[in-house]
Amino acid sequence: MALALGTTSDGTEVKLWYLPGEAEQAISGTAYLTPSMDFFEQTYGPYAFGDVVGSVSVRWGQGRFGGMEHHPFWHVASEAIGSPEIHAHEAAHGWFGNGVRIACWEDFVLSEGTASYLAARALSPQGINLWPDYECRLQRVCGDERINTVARPAGCNAIELRDHPLWSDVPYMKGAFFLKQVAELVGADTLDDSLSSFYRERFGTAARMENLVEHLRSAFPSESLRIDAIANGWLYQRACPSVPDQGCR
Ligand SMILES: [Zn+2]
């Protein structure tokens, strides 16, 4: 079943395709999707994969929570169809992951960490704070020796992602917290401007994570040493620079 959700101020039509029995969950999960698309377009730059977009519910089976960024009609697992975060995250890949692609599997964090950060940015003005959940996800990866890895390993396509420990929540969360800490340093709106110029310069090309770090260093020259330190902590070392101290399930 298809449902028109709305139109952004740039004229992008946002839709939802859901499966029988999912209407209530799917509609509540996508309640924030049109404003999120609008936020991405106005904040980071024009959407580049057409003027009709939307979430398509797919049955991946039990325990398969998440989505897949097939733009302009990205997939959302049936089990995640009620999650505003997953819809916003997959939409955000229109800018990072698809708009700007990753050059190597080792750059997975450029796609997933940035999409996670962008989802939090888009949902925050709509009254949804993803950071407490992200903090618990970070706590889980940092506290488990079997999961924790560096977020941005050395090399280019020396790994096969599906068979590598990097296929985990590490790039999502360490990448998001990398950007969050840069935002705390330079201001979230200013960081958005810099992410926007990176997107506009690199759209349609493949980039490496260090290209983004370098872009941020040159956008904020007086903070370049601090940005280096933040990048080293979150991206290039295994130990987590800080682990939130809060009660998580
Ligand atoms: Zn993703």
Residues whose N, C-alpha, C, O or C-beta is under 5 A from the ligand:
A	BS01	ZN	E112 A115
